[in-house]
Amino acid sequence: MPPPEERPLLVLLPGMDGTGRMFEPFVHAAGDLETRVVRYPPELTTYPDCIAFARTQLPTGRPFLLLGESFSGPVAIALAAEQPEGLQGVVLCSSFARNPRPEWLWLRPLLRLLPPLQLPLPLLRRLLLGKRASGALVQLTTAMLPHFPTATMKGRTLAVAAVDHTALLAQIQVPILSLRAAQDRLVPWAATAWIRAHRTQLDITTLQGPHWLLQTRPRACLQAIQAFVDLLPSQTAITGEHR
């Protein structure tokens, strides 16, 4: 087993809520894997602001991996394109390099008109959690929602609609793993196919599950990340307990 300072730290960049609370199932399943959860303040809604904030959370003096979940895929891509010292690989989970749903652009004016509201749980179950979500996961989601203001949701949704970091893919010098959800209702296969078209060296793992893979399939995600890291040029492996 490599000494702790040689094992990669997994830096977790959160989905659209930005709270980092929804990483709890994955962090719990990770066992000895060391993780660092980045939590965006709710007032940060643009990609430049989130990238600048996440940059301050990167480790120094040790190897690390970047995992960008959903909204944070473009953040991970932008940071990796800067080629920070110690970065060994990138994981994009249920994510994209550019707006994954361009056909929804016509909804942008309507989004600006939405009054303050909390997303209904049935809608979240359909889009994010799937039908088989555990009671504990539903409770975790319910507890997260008060920390995800409507203004934050609207601002970050508008940011997703406008983002396109395709050109940055060529500047990334480390391997990339795309973790796809087979039953993803938000990010379609086309989003991964787009990345592959502009990044031929892309590892793709498809897991059965909804958009929130890290929450509903944490152990399977961990195993996929371990397999990816085992093949990195450094041959440094994440050591974690697979339960």
N, C-alpha and C positions, 0 to 999 in steps of 0.2 A: 504494500500500500504506500503510495507516495506521501511524503510529509504534508501537513495541512497547507503550508504556504505554496505547494506545487499543484494542489488540486484546484481546478477552476471553480471560481465563485459564479453562481448562476444569478445574474441580475434580471429581475422580473419587472418588465414594463407593463403597466396594467391596461385593461380594456377601457372602454369609453367612460365608465364611471370614475376611473382614476383613483379610487380610494385604496386599491390594493387589497381590500377586504375579501374579495372573491378568490384570491389566491390561497385562502386558508386550507381547502381540501388538498391542494397540490403540495403545499409546504408540509402539511401533516404527513402525507404519504412519502415525502422525500427522505425521511429518516436522517441519515448522516450527511446528506447533501446540503452544503451550505448555500443559502439563498439570501439575496438582498432585495427586498420589495421596495420599489419606487412608488411614491404616492403623490400624484399631481394635486396641488391646491385647486379648489374648484374654480377659482378665477382664471386659471390658465386654460384657454380654450383653443388657441391657435397652435398649429404644429411648430412654428419657430419658437414659441414660448415653452412648449412641452419639451422640445429638443434641448433648449438651453438649460432647463431645470434638470432634465435627466442627465445631462453631461456632468453636472456637479455631483451626481450620485455614483459615478463610475469609480471603481477601485483603482488604486495605484500600487505598483510594486508587486503585483501578483496576476496570474492568468485568470481570465474570466470569459464567460459566455453572455451574450445578450439574448433575452427572450422577449419578443414583442408580441403581445396578445392583441388580436383584432385591431382596434384603433391605434395601438402602439407599433404596429408593423412598420409604418413609415418613419416612426421615431427611431426604431432599431436600425433601419436601413440608412438613415441619415447619419447616425452616430458611427456605424460601421464603416461608412464611406470616408469618414475622417481618419480611419486606420489608427485608432487609439492603441497605445502600447499595452500589451497584455491580452488583447482580444484574440480569442482562439476560434470562435465560431458564432453563428447567428441562428436562432430558432424563430421562425415566424409561425405562430399558432393561430389558425383560423383568421389569417390576415391577408394583406394585399400591399402592392406598391403604389397603386393608383385607385381612384374611386371604383369600388367593386360593383356598384350598381348604377351605371350612368343612365339607365332607363328611368331612374327615379329622380332625375334632376328637376323635372317639372314640379316636384313637390317643395322645392326650396322656398318659394314665396309663401306657401301655406305654413311651412315650419316657422317662419318668422312671426306669424300671426297667432301661434298657439298660446293660449293663456297658461299661467302657472298650473301645473298638474303633476300628479305622480303616475308613473306608468302602471297600468293595471297588471296585476300578477298573471292573469290568464294569458295576456299578450306576451309577457316575458317567458312564460312556460312554453308557449308555442315557438317563439323566435330563438330563445337562448337555452332553455333547460331541457326540453323534450318531455315526453309523457311519463318517463320513468324516473324523474327526479325524486330524490329522497326527501323526506320531511325536513331533515336537517339542512339540506341545501336550499329548500324553499324558505326556511326560517332565516338562513344566512342572507339570502337575497332580500327578504323583507327588511332585515336589519340594515342592509346597505342603502336602501332607497332614500331614506331621509338625508343621507350625506351626498346625494347626487341631485343637486338643484336643477330645476327645469332650464334655467339660463345656461348652465353648464352643458346639459344634454344638447340643447339647441346649437350652442356655439361649436361644440365638437362635431356634431352631425354636419354642420355647414363646412367645417374644416375637412372632413372626410370627402364631401362632395367636390371639393376643389383640389384635393391633393393629387400630385403625380410625381413620384420619386423614381420613376423608371430609369432615368438617366444616371442615377446614383448607383444602380446595381453594378455597373461596370467598374466602379471605383472600389468595390469591396474585395479585399484580398484574402478573406478567410472563407471556409465552407459555410453553406447555408442549408438548413433543414426546414422544409415546409411541413408542418403538421396540419393535415386537413381533416375536417369532420365530414363523414359521408352524408350525414343528414343536416348539413348546415343550411339554414333558411335565410341567412344574411349574406354570407360570403360564398359565391358560387365557385364551381370548378374553374370557370373562366378566369378568375382572379389569379389562381395558381398557374394556369396555363400561360397567362400573360407574363408572369415572372419567369417561367421556364423559357419562354420565347426570347427573353432578353438576358437570360442567365443560364446558359446551357448546363453548367455544373451546379445542379440543384438536386438535393436529395428530397424526395417526397415520400411521406408516410401518411397513409389514409387510415383513419380509425373510425369504427362505427360509433356514432354519437352525434349530438347536436352541436351548435356553435360553441357553447361553453365546454370544450373538451377537457381543459385542465380541472374543471370542477366536477364533471360527470365521469371522466375516465382518467383520474390522476395517476394511477399506477401504470396504466398502459402508456400514457404520455411520458412518464419517467423512464420506462423501459426503452421507448423510442429515442429519447434524448441520450440515454446511456449508450445505445448502439451507435448513434451518430458520433458521440465523443470518442468512443473506442476506435473509430476510424480516422480521427484527426491526425494530422502529420506528427504532432507531438507525442501521440499515443498516450496522452494523459487521460485517465478515466475518472469519471465522477464515481465516487464510492457512495452508494446509498443502499438502504435496506429495502428490498422489494418484497412487500408483504402481500 
